[in-house]
Amino acid sequence: MPPHLSEPPRIGKGRQANGNGYLNTSSSEVIGLWCTRQLQEWDTAHRRWTIMTSAGPTRVVALGHEHEPGPTVVVIPGTNMNTAASLPFLARLATRHRVIALDVPGQPGLSAPQRPRKDRLAWYGHWIGEALEQTVPDTAVLLGHSLGGAIALACPPRRVAGRVLVAPAGLVRLKVPPRLLAATMTWLAAPAHDRTQRLLRLMTGPEQTVAPHLTEWMTLVARYCRTTLAPAPLAPAVLERCRSAPCVVATGSHDIFLPPDRLEPAVRELLGSELHVLEGCGHLAFDDDPAGVVALVDDLTGRL
């Protein structure tokens, strides 16, 4: 989820990644209030609780029937995203599967604000392994988007029945066209709804409409949070162990960060999989094509 840059925008102090995802304590409170309100007003039945991990408190949201057959689908969102910003997609996914949604520590949301200063994906891989131990009774299908896809790849394989990776980081470096970098710098320098819309339009399929809740959310992110850079590709040894479980990888036909021609060779070579292309979809696949993403999950779970 945006902005997932390979090069940092030079816009002054305080915006680049450090040990905390917020500009200050008040910023954390504003973000927490927005997320809590979205969940409280959500008309989809769910349960919320917090678990403790080595990365700090992690907020968990569970949807669907507890005794639904098949593996639990664990959703790991991308950069600057979380459960509260993904409610329409999660509600749709939960009509088909038992779902656990996690807020990623160090990203805006209801989990711990601290983030690692080095070895980021190893740190997150350990975190997601701990989260699975505490939330999933047997095995899980990991559904990761963008940064969440890289975290899913970094997860130890013990409880992983399969992976669905949508525009995943961690395989190749992301593409950052000049127009995207310029829109991101403007969005961060002077947050406003029109500038957020301009940025999100670049990440949305050409025939799709930017969801209003995303515009509201990403404007708050620019005002109160420190965005992070895209992680470097994972080591070949880490990716090799991912072959022990089925893997479905997809990207949007109009994904500005990871277009099919950029991602496809890496998916084939590193994971031994074929790339699925979500037609008409940009980087924001959970909003652009929720039915397409759910179909990918159905496809994988149907083979387990």
C-alpha positions in Angstrom: 0.0 0.0 0.0 1.3 3.5 -0.8 3.7 5.0 -0.7 6.0 2.0 -1.0 9.1 3.8 -2.4 12.5 2.5 -3.3 14.1 5.9 -2.9 13.2 8.3 -0.1 11.5 11.6 -1.1 13.7 14.5 0.1 11.1 16.6 1.9 12.8 17.6 5.2 13.1 16.0 8.6 10.8 13.7 10.4 9.3 11.8 7.5 11.7 8.9 7.0 11.6 5.7 8.9 12.9 5.6 12.4 12.0 3.5 15.4 8.5 4.8 15.6 5.7 5.0 13.0 4.2 8.2 14.3 5.4 11.8 14.4 4.5 12.1 18.1 2.2 10.7 20.8 -0.7 12.9 19.7 -0.4 11.5 16.2 -0.7 8.0 17.5 -3.8 8.9 19.4 -5.5 10.4 16.3 -4.7 7.3 14.2 -5.9 5.0 16.9 -9.1 6.9 17.3 -9.9 6.7 13.6 -9.2 3.0 13.5 -11.2 2.2 16.6 -14.2 4.2 15.3 -14.2 2.3 12.0 -14.2 -1.0 13.8 -16.9 0.1 16.3 -19.2 1.2 13.5 -18.6 -1.8 11.3 -21.8 -3.8 10.7 -19.9 -7.1 10.1 -19.7 -9.5 13.0 -16.2 -9.8 14.3 -14.1 -10.2 17.4 -11.2 -8.0 18.5 -8.3 -8.6 20.9 -4.6 -7.9 21.4 -1.8 -10.4 21.6 1.7 -9.8 22.9 4.7 -10.5 20.7 8.4 -9.7 20.6 7.4 -6.8 18.3 5.0 -5.5 21.0 1.2 -5.6 21.2 -0.5 -6.8 18.0 -4.2 -6.1 17.3 -6.1 -9.1 16.0 -9.5 -9.1 14.3 -11.3 -12.4 13.6 -14.2 -12.8 11.2 -16.2 -15.8 9.9 -17.4 -18.9 11.7 -14.9 -20.2 14.2 -15.6 -23.8 13.1 -15.5 -23.2 9.4 -13.7 -26.1 7.7 -10.4 -25.5 6.0 -7.4 -23.4 7.0 -7.7 -19.9 8.5 -6.8 -17.1 6.1 -4.5 -14.6 7.8 -4.5 -11.2 6.2 -1.3 -9.2 6.3 -1.7 -5.7 4.9 0.8 -3.5 3.0 2.6 -0.3 3.9 0.4 2.3 5.6 -2.6 -0.1 5.7 -4.3 -2.0 8.4 -7.5 -3.8 9.3 -9.6 -0.7 9.8 -8.7 0.6 6.3 -9.6 -2.8 4.7 -13.1 -3.5 6.1 -15.0 -3.8 2.8 -12.6 -6.4 1.5 -12.4 -8.3 4.8 -16.2 -8.5 5.0 -16.3 -10.1 1.5 -13.5 -12.5 2.3 -15.2 -13.6 5.5 -18.3 -14.8 3.5 -16.0 -17.5 2.1 -13.4 -18.2 4.8 -12.5 -18.0 8.5 -10.3 -14.9 8.6 -7.7 -13.4 11.0 -6.6 -9.8 10.2 -3.5 -8.4 11.8 -2.3 -4.8 12.1 1.4 -4.8 11.3 3.7 -3.4 14.1 5.4 -0.2 13.0 2.7 0.6 10.5 -0.2 3.0 11.2 -3.0 1.2 13.1 -3.7 -0.4 16.5 -0.5 -2.5 16.9 2.8 -1.4 18.5 4.3 1.7 16.8 7.9 0.5 17.0 9.6 -0.8 13.9 13.0 -2.4 13.3 16.0 -0.3 12.3 17.7 -3.2 10.5 16.9 -6.7 9.3 13.3 -5.6 8.8 12.0 -8.7 7.0 13.7 -11.1 9.4 12.1 -9.2 12.3 8.7 -9.3 10.7 9.1 -13.0 9.8 9.7 -13.8 13.5 6.7 -11.6 14.4 4.2 -13.3 12.0 5.4 -16.7 13.2 4.6 -15.7 16.8 1.2 -14.3 15.8 0.3 -17.5 14.1 1.2 -19.5 17.2 -1.2 -17.4 19.2 -4.1 -17.1 16.8 -4.3 -20.1 14.5 -5.1 -23.6 15.9 -3.5 -25.5 13.1 -2.3 -24.1 9.8 -3.0 -20.9 7.9 -3.1 -19.5 4.4 -1.2 -16.2 4.5 -2.8 -13.5 2.3 -0.2 -10.7 2.0 -0.4 -7.5 0.0 2.7 -5.5 -0.9 4.8 -5.3 2.3 2.4 -7.9 3.7 3.5 -10.2 0.8 7.1 -9.9 1.8 6.2 -10.6 5.4 4.3 -13.7 4.3 7.4 -14.9 2.4 9.6 -14.3 5.4 7.3 -16.3 7.7 8.8 -19.6 9.0 7.0 -22.4 7.2 5.8 -24.5 10.2 2.2 -23.3 10.3 1.9 -22.2 6.7 -0.4 -24.3 4.5 -0.1 -21.9 1.6 0.4 -18.3 0.5 -1.6 -15.9 -1.6 0.6 -12.9 -2.5 -0.8 -9.8 -4.1 1.7 -7.4 -5.6 4.2 -8.7 -3.1 7.4 -6.9 -2.1 10.4 -9.0 -1.3 11.0 -10.5 -4.8 12.2 -7.6 -6.8 12.7 -3.9 -6.2 9.6 -1.8 -6.8 9.3 0.5 -9.8 8.9 4.2 -8.8 8.1 6.3 -11.9 8.9 10.1 -11.6 5.2 11.0 -11.6 4.6 8.7 -8.6 7.6 10.1 -6.7 6.4 13.7 -7.4 2.8 12.9 -6.3 4.2 11.3 -3.1 6.4 14.2 -2.2 3.5 16.6 -2.7 1.2 14.5 -0.6 3.6 14.3 2.3 4.7 17.9 2.2 1.2 19.4 2.4 -1.5 16.7 3.1 -4.9 17.5 1.6 -7.7 15.4 0.1 -7.0 16.5 -3.5 -3.3 15.5 -3.2 -4.2 12.2 -1.6 -6.7 11.6 -4.5 -4.0 12.4 -7.0 -1.6 9.9 -5.4 -4.2 7.2 -5.1 -5.4 7.6 -8.7 -1.9 6.5 -9.8 -2.3 3.3 -7.8 -5.9 2.5 -8.9 -7.0 0.8 -12.1 -8.0 3.2 -14.9 -11.6 2.2 -14.8 -11.8 2.1 -11.0 -12.9 4.7 -8.5 -10.8 5.6 -5.5 -12.7 4.5 -2.4 -13.6 7.5 -0.2 -12.4 5.8 3.0 -8.9 5.4 1.4 -8.7 9.1 0.6 -9.7 9.9 4.2 -7.3 7.4 5.7 -4.3 8.2 3.5 -4.7 12.0 4.3 -4.4 11.1 8.0 -1.3 9.0 7.3 0.4 11.9 5.6 -0.4 14.2 8.4 0.5 12.0 11.4 2.7 9.1 10.3 6.2 8.3 9.1 6.1 6.2 5.9 8.5 3.4 5.2 10.5 2.4 2.2 10.0 -0.9 0.3 12.1 -3.7 1.7 15.0 -5.2 -0.4 14.4 -8.6 -2.0 14.6 -11.5 0.3 17.6 -13.8 0.3 17.3 -16.8 -2.1 17.5 -19.3 0.8 14.5 -17.7 2.4 12.5 -17.8 -0.8 13.6 -21.4 -1.5 11.9 -22.6 1.7 8.6 -21.0 0.5 8.4 -23.7 -2.1 7.4 -26.2 0.6 3.8 -24.8 0.5 1.6 -23.9 -2.4 1.9 -20.3 -3.5 -0.4 -18.1 -5.7 1.0 -14.8 -6.8 -0.9 -12.0 -8.6 -0.5 -8.4 -9.6 -2.7 -5.9 -11.3 -2.4 -5.3 -15.0 -2.0 -1.6 -14.2 0.1 -2.0 -11.0 2.4 1.1 -11.0 4.9 -0.5 -8.6 4.9 -4.1 -9.8 3.6 -4.4 -13.3 3.4 -7.9 -14.7 6.5 -7.7 -16.9 8.5 -6.7 -13.8 7.2 -9.3 -11.4 6.6 -12.3 -13.7 10.2 -13.4 -14.2 11.0 -13.3 -10.5 7.8 -15.2 -9.6 8.7 -18.0 -12.0 12.4 -18.2 -11.1 12.3 -17.7 -7.3 9.0 -19.3 -6.4 8.4 -21.7 -9.3 5.0 -20.3 -9.8 3.1 -18.6 -12.6 1.9 -15.0 -12.2 -1.8 -14.3 -12.2 -2.8 -10.9 -13.7 -5.8 -9.1 -12.3 -7.1 -7.3 -15.4 -8.0 -3.6 -15.0 -6.6 -3.6 -11.5 -3.9 -1.2 -10.1 -1.8 -1.7 -7.0 -4.8 -1.4 -4.7 -6.1 -4.8 -5.4 -8.2 -5.3 -2.3 -10.3 -2.3 -3.3 -9.9 -2.5 -7.1 -10.8 -6.2 -7.5 -11.9 -7.8 -4.2 -13.7 -10.6 -6.0 -10.6 -11.4 -8.0 -8.5 -11.6 -4.8 -11.1 -13.8 -3.0 -11.1 -16.1 -6.1 -7.3 -16.5 -5.7 -7.8 -17.6 -2.1 -10.6 -20.0 -3.1 -8.3 -21.5 -5.8 -5.5 -22.2 -3.4 -7.6 -23.4 -0.5 -9.5 -25.7 -2.9 -6.2 -27.5 -3.6 -5.2 -28.1 0.0 
